[in-house]
Amino acid sequence: MEIKEIILVIEDDKAIAKILTAALEDSYKVIVSKSLEDAYRKFTSFNPSLILLDLGLPDGDGKEFIKRVRELGDKPIIVVSARFDEKEIVNCLDLGADDYVTKPFSIKQLQARIRSTYRRYERHMSPLDNRVVCQELSVDLVSRVVMKNETLIKLTPTEYNLLKFMIVRPNKVLTHQVILKEIWGVGYQNEMQYLRTYINSLRKKIETDTTRPKYIITESSIGYRFCCNEEEH
């Protein structure tokens, strides 16, 4: 018998929990929690492979769950919430959530986000591969050689560091502050022009059409996502 991956759905709205269960149960084993306390207990008992997390729960805010899970490990978390405020979204992502889907949501989009998150974690859990491939693009992490359709792409050191940081985290939403801190340092977390300039420069070198990028996807007012699968953008 096939052993299914476990998804923990933390959602106190019965109708939404039922919709999520129906949409996912063919491919995954779905465990539902309606409160933070119950979610902590089931997280420990079932060791889920992925978590879908609502924020407005009867006994607290879902962000507390993100903090607690991140103290214990690196389990993938996708927030599914009616809150659409940009600061709320950025806060969740900065705390360690892997993605953020606003309600009402498309089931197909959510399923695609789940598949993307699984793929990213599987890559991190697999033996280290020195070569990362995303569609026509490939990056050799040892030689620092970047190729597109077997054609060498010349990047500056900063462009390469930016590309490497994003491509090894495929399909994960990365906030502006996280990218700036990683590439330029703590003192540059508000220097948005640095990031915009280098994103534009990198797009000119790796994208076929910079007006319709398929690799570096803008998450409006939040950050960027490096797309490694055509179905995701």
N, C-alpha and C positions, 0 to 999 in steps of 0.2 A: 504494500500500500504506500502511495506517495505521501511523504511527510511535507506538510505545507508550512511556509513561513508564517509566523504569528504577527499580526498587527493589533496593537492596543489602540482602540478608539476611545478617547476621553471626551464625552459629549453628554450633556444632561438633557438635551432636547430629544425626546423619544422618536419623533418623526425623522429627524436628521440621522440619528443613530441607526434607525431601521433602513434608511436609504443607503447609508454607507455600508452596512452589513450586507445588504442585498447586492450591492455593486461589487463587493470585494470577496465574498465568501467562496466563489468558484475557484479563485486563485490563491486565497490565503485563509488561514484560520483567524477569525475575527473575535477578539475579546473586547467587551464594552465596559467602560467605567463611567459612572455618572457624577463622581465627585473626586476631589484631589486625594482624600484619605483612601478611598477605594482604589484609585489609580496607583498610589504608592504600593499598596498591598499586592495588586495584580502585576505590577511591574516587577516586583521582587519574586513573585511566585512563578510567573510564566516566561520571564526573560524574553520579551517580544523583540522581533527583528526591526520593527519600525513603529513609530507612535504618531497618530493623528490627534492633535490637541486643540480643543476649544479653550478660549481664555476665560470666558465668563461662567465660572462654575459656582455652585451654591455655597461651597465652603472656602472659597479663595480664588485668587487670580492664577491662571494657567502659567504665567511667567515664573511663578515660584517652582512649578514642576520642572520647567526648563533648567533653572538654576540647580535644582537638586539632582536631576539626572546627569547634568554635565559634571557635577562633582564626583559621580560614580563611574562615568565612562563616556563613550562616544556614540551612543545609540542614535540613529537618525530620527529627527523630529520634524514633522510638517505641521505648522499651525493652520487650523481651519477655523476662521473666526469672522464674525460680522463686523468687527472693528476694522475700519479702513484708514484711520489716521496714520499719516506717514511716520510720525514719531513713534507710534505704537509698533508699527511694522519693523522699523529700524531697530528699536529696542529689543524686540524678540530675536531678530537675526544676530544682533551683537551679543546677546546672551548665549547664543549657540544653536538656535533653531536653524534647520537646513533650508526651509522654504516656508512661504506664507501664502495661503490661498484664502481669498475673501469670499464670504457668503453673500448672495447665492453663487454657487459654483457649478461648473460643468463637470459631470462625472468623468467624461473622457479626458478632460484636462487634468483632473485630480489623479486619475489612473496613470497618465503619462508622467506626472510629477513623481508619483510613487516609484515607477519603473526607473526614472532618472536617478532618484536618490539611492535606490538599491544598487544600480550599476556603479555609482560613485563609491559607495562603501565597499562593494566587492573588489573594486580596483585597489582600494587602500588596504584591504585585508589579504590580497593575493601577494605572492612573492614580488619583490621590487623589480620592475621592468624599467630599463633605462630608456626605452623609447615609448613615447605617448603618441597615439594616433587619434585624430578627430576628423572624420570625413576625409577631405583631400590633404589635410594638414598633418605633418608629423614633426615631433620635436625629440631630438636625442639629448637627454638630460646630462649625459657625460661630456659629449663633444660640443654641446650647445649649438648643434646644427639644426636649423629649421628649414623644412622643405614643404612645398606645396605642389602637388602633382609632379613630384620628382625634380622640381626646380628650386634651387637654393634661394632663400630669402635672407637678405642681410639686415640684421637688426642691431641697434645700438645696445650697449649693456643694460640700460634702463628699460628699453623696449623688451629685451629678452627676459629680464627679471619679472616684468609685468605679465608677459605672456605665460611664462612658466608658472607663476603663482596662480593664474586663472585656469590654465589648462589641466593642472593636476587636481583641480577641484571642479570637474565638469558638471554643468547644470545646477550648480549651487549659487544662490543669490549671495553676492558679496557686497557689503555696504561700502560707500565711499570711504568712511573712516577706517574700516578694516584694511582696505587696499592701500590707502595713504600711509597708514602706520607701518604696514609690512614693507612697502617698497621704499618709502622716503624717511620713515622714522616717526617717533612720537610727536615731535615738534611740528610736523607737517599735516596733522589730521584735519586741519581746516583749509588747507591749500587746494581748493577744488580745481583751480585753473591748471595746476600741475597735472592732475589726473585727466582732465578733459583733453589737454594738449597731447598727452602720450596715448590716450585711447584713440584719438583721431589719427595720430601718426601710425599707430599699430594697425588700425583698420585699413589705412591706405595701402599697407604692405601685404596684409593677409586676406582681405575681403575682395571679392570680385566686383561687387557693387556696394560702395560705402553708404549709399542712400538706403539700401536694404540689406544690412549686415546679417549674415547667417551664423557667424561665430560669436562675436561680442555683442550681446543683446542688452539694451538699456532697460533697466527697471526704473521707471520714472521716479525721480526725486529720492531714490533709495540707493542705487548702485548699479552693478552690472552682473551678468550671468554669461559664462562661457558655454555655448551650446555645442555639444558633441554629437547630437543626433538630430537629423533634419525634422523629425516629427515634433520636436520640442518647441520650435519657435514659430 
